Amino acid sequence: MVRRCCHEKKIIYALNLMALAFIVSACGQTGSDTSLATQAEEKQTSDTTEISDSEAPAEYDNLQTMFLNITASTSEDDVKAAIEQYGLASTVEEYSGTPKERTYKAAYSDGAAKQKYADAGDSVEISFNQDDGSLTTAVYSCSKTLKSAVLYNYGTYWDFNFEKGNEYSGYYWIDPGNSKGGVTLEYSNGNKAETGYNRAADAEEAVKEAITEG
């Protein structure tokens, strides 16, 4: 009886050791899994932060893109095609002056496309000489900043009043709140006018300045 009892105790002791070894092993495995999960979560968080902090590429809306594609050689047919392509509201009016002009205005709504008593909204206005169809001016107006991007070729546009081939042809951005600090215009009669018309290297710079607040 004593030998049997001792034998049973040895078996029970061995079973306890096996159970303890299994528990220790399981705990160690659980700790390893937890560590990997934590690392994966930390990496995912790091990746998400990196992506969210990256700068999105610059994009232009349809009106801005339309202005960017306008040059001194743009025709009325080009403008009509762009208005149709982008599905814009538009109006066309003829004006007397020097020279007589035909002006197209494109916008996202019929109200904003009106050339008189228009509703608020971004727009592009493009004017052509009625006699030869050449472009005189193109203007993108940003309703949010109240600034404009301008391609001046020739003709009359506010303080601009010059014939073809003048030295002031090119791109500008205009803030109506600032009437100083831009180009100084010199007319054939010797008069000069200081303006707030700021030279731009190209159409893109003019648009970027027009849409930038401040």
C-alpha positions as CSV (number, residue, x, y, z in Angstrom):
1,M,0.0,0.0,0.0
2,V,2.8,2.4,0.8
3,R,4.7,1.7,-2.4
4,R,1.4,2.2,-4.5
5,C,0.7,5.5,-2.7
6,C,4.2,6.8,-3.3
7,H,4.0,5.7,-7.0
8,E,0.7,7.7,-7.4
9,K,2.3,10.7,-5.8
10,K,5.1,10.6,-8.3
11,I,2.7,10.4,-11.2
12,I,0.7,13.3,-9.8
13,Y,3.9,15.3,-9.3
14,A,5.0,14.6,-12.9
15,L,1.6,15.7,-14.2
16,N,1.8,18.9,-12.3
17,L,5.2,19.7,-13.7
18,M,3.9,19.0,-17.3
19,A,0.9,21.3,-16.6
20,L,3.1,24.0,-15.3
21,A,5.4,23.8,-18.3
22,F,2.4,24.1,-20.6
23,I,1.1,27.2,-18.8
24,V,4.5,28.9,-19.0
25,S,4.9,28.1,-22.7
26,A,1.4,29.4,-23.4
27,C,2.0,32.6,-21.5
28,G,5.3,33.1,-23.4
29,Q,3.5,32.6,-26.8
30,T,0.7,35.0,-25.8
31,G,3.2,37.6,-25.0
32,S,5.0,37.2,-28.4
33,D,1.7,37.5,-30.2
34,T,0.8,40.6,-28.3
35,S,4.1,42.2,-29.1
36,L,3.7,41.5,-32.9
37,A,0.2,42.9,-32.9
38,T,1.4,46.0,-31.1
39,Q,4.2,46.5,-33.6
40,A,1.7,46.1,-36.5
41,E,-0.6,48.6,-35.0
42,E,2.2,51.1,-34.4
43,K,3.4,50.7,-38.0
44,Q,-0.2,51.2,-39.3
45,T,-0.5,54.3,-37.2
46,S,2.8,55.6,-38.4
47,D,1.9,54.9,-42.1
48,T,-1.4,56.6,-41.7
49,T,0.2,59.7,-40.1
50,E,2.8,59.8,-42.9
51,I,0.1,59.7,-45.6
52,S,-2.2,62.2,-44.0
53,D,0.7,64.6,-43.5
54,S,1.7,64.4,-47.2
55,E,0.7,67.3,-49.4
56,A,-2.0,66.6,-52.0
57,P,-1.1,67.6,-55.6
58,A,-2.5,70.9,-56.8
59,E,-5.7,70.7,-58.8
60,Y,-7.6,73.3,-60.7
61,D,-11.4,73.4,-61.3
62,N,-12.9,73.7,-64.8
63,L,-13.0,77.5,-64.8
64,Q,-9.4,77.8,-63.7
65,T,-8.4,75.2,-66.2
66,M,-10.2,77.1,-68.9
67,F,-8.3,80.3,-68.1
68,L,-5.0,78.4,-68.0
69,N,-5.5,77.2,-71.5
70,I,-6.3,80.7,-72.9
71,T,-3.5,82.4,-74.9
72,A,-3.3,85.5,-77.1
73,S,-4.0,83.2,-80.1
74,T,-7.2,81.7,-78.6
75,S,-10.2,82.0,-80.9
76,E,-13.9,82.4,-80.2
77,D,-14.5,78.8,-81.5
78,D,-11.9,77.6,-78.8
79,V,-13.9,79.4,-76.1
80,K,-17.2,77.9,-77.3
81,A,-15.7,74.5,-77.4
82,A,-14.4,74.8,-73.8
83,I,-17.7,76.0,-72.5
84,E,-19.4,73.0,-74.0
85,Q,-16.7,70.6,-72.9
86,Y,-16.9,71.7,-69.2
87,G,-20.7,72.1,-69.3
88,L,-20.6,75.7,-68.1
89,A,-23.3,78.3,-68.1
90,S,-22.5,81.3,-70.4
91,T,-23.5,84.5,-72.0
92,V,-22.2,86.6,-74.9
93,E,-22.6,90.3,-75.4
94,E,-21.2,92.9,-77.8
95,Y,-19.8,96.2,-76.6
96,S,-18.9,99.5,-78.4
97,G,-15.4,100.9,-77.6
98,T,-11.9,100.9,-79.0
99,P,-11.9,98.3,-80.4
100,K,-15.5,97.0,-80.4
101,E,-15.6,93.8,-78.5
102,R,-17.6,90.6,-78.2
103,T,-17.4,89.2,-74.7
104,Y,-18.1,85.7,-73.5
105,K,-18.7,85.0,-69.8
106,A,-18.6,81.5,-68.4
107,A,-19.6,80.4,-64.9
108,Y,-21.1,77.5,-63.0
109,S,-24.6,79.1,-62.8
110,D,-26.8,81.1,-65.1
111,G,-26.9,83.9,-62.5
112,A,-23.2,84.2,-62.2
113,A,-22.8,84.1,-66.0
114,K,-24.8,87.3,-66.5
115,Q,-22.7,90.2,-67.7
116,K,-24.9,92.7,-65.8
117,Y,-26.3,92.3,-62.3
118,A,-24.6,88.9,-62.0
119,D,-25.0,86.7,-59.0
120,A,-21.9,85.9,-56.9
121,G,-19.7,83.2,-58.2
122,D,-16.4,82.4,-60.0
123,S,-16.3,83.3,-63.7
124,V,-14.1,83.6,-66.8
125,E,-14.6,86.5,-69.2
126,I,-13.0,86.5,-72.6
127,S,-13.2,89.4,-75.0
128,F,-12.5,89.5,-78.7
129,N,-12.1,92.3,-81.3
130,Q,-15.3,92.2,-83.4
131,D,-13.4,93.2,-86.5
132,D,-10.7,90.6,-86.7
133,G,-11.6,88.1,-84.0
134,S,-8.3,88.5,-82.1
135,L,-8.3,88.2,-78.3
136,T,-8.1,91.4,-76.3
137,T,-8.4,90.3,-72.7
138,A,-9.3,87.2,-70.6
139,V,-10.1,87.4,-66.9
140,Y,-10.6,84.7,-64.2
141,S,-12.5,86.1,-61.2
142,C,-12.4,84.3,-57.8
143,S,-15.5,85.1,-55.7
144,K,-13.9,83.8,-52.5
145,T,-10.8,86.1,-52.6
146,L,-12.3,88.8,-54.9
147,K,-9.0,88.7,-56.8
148,S,-8.6,88.2,-60.5
149,A,-6.1,86.6,-62.9
150,V,-5.8,88.6,-66.1
151,L,-4.4,88.0,-69.6
152,Y,-4.1,91.4,-71.1
153,N,-3.3,91.5,-74.9
154,Y,-4.5,94.9,-76.0
155,G,-7.5,97.3,-75.9
156,T,-9.2,98.9,-73.0
157,Y,-9.4,97.1,-69.6
158,W,-9.6,99.5,-66.6
159,D,-6.3,101.4,-66.7
160,F,-5.0,99.4,-69.6
161,N,-5.6,101.3,-72.9
162,F,-3.0,100.3,-75.5
163,E,-2.8,99.1,-79.1
164,K,-1.5,95.7,-80.3
165,G,2.1,95.0,-79.7
166,N,2.3,97.0,-76.5
167,E,4.9,96.4,-73.8
168,Y,2.2,95.6,-71.2
169,S,0.8,92.5,-72.9
170,G,1.0,89.5,-70.6
171,Y,-0.4,87.9,-67.4
172,Y,-1.3,89.7,-64.2
173,W,-3.1,89.2,-60.9
174,I,-5.2,91.9,-59.4
175,D,-6.4,92.5,-55.9
176,P,-9.0,95.3,-56.1
177,G,-8.2,96.3,-52.5
178,N,-4.7,97.4,-53.5
179,S,-4.3,100.1,-56.1
180,K,-0.6,100.6,-55.6
181,G,2.5,98.5,-55.8
182,G,2.0,97.1,-59.3
183,V,3.1,98.2,-62.8
184,T,3.2,101.9,-63.6
185,L,1.6,102.4,-67.0
186,E,2.9,105.1,-69.3
187,Y,0.7,106.4,-72.1
188,S,1.6,107.8,-75.4
189,N,0.6,111.3,-74.2
190,G,3.2,111.1,-71.5
191,N,0.8,110.5,-68.6
192,K,1.5,107.8,-66.1
193,A,-0.7,105.7,-63.8
194,E,0.5,103.6,-60.9
195,T,-1.6,100.5,-60.5
196,G,-2.1,97.5,-58.4
197,Y,-1.7,95.2,-61.4
198,N,1.0,92.7,-60.5
199,R,3.0,91.0,-63.2
200,A,2.8,87.2,-63.3
201,A,5.3,84.9,-65.1
202,D,2.5,82.8,-66.6
203,A,-1.2,81.9,-66.4
204,E,-0.6,79.4,-63.5
205,E,1.1,82.0,-61.3
206,A,-1.7,84.4,-62.0
207,V,-4.4,81.9,-61.0
208,K,-2.5,80.8,-57.9
209,E,-2.2,84.4,-56.7
210,A,-5.9,85.0,-57.5
211,I,-7.1,82.0,-55.4
212,T,-4.8,82.6,-52.5
213,E,-6.4,84.5,-49.6
214,G,-4.7,87.3,-47.8
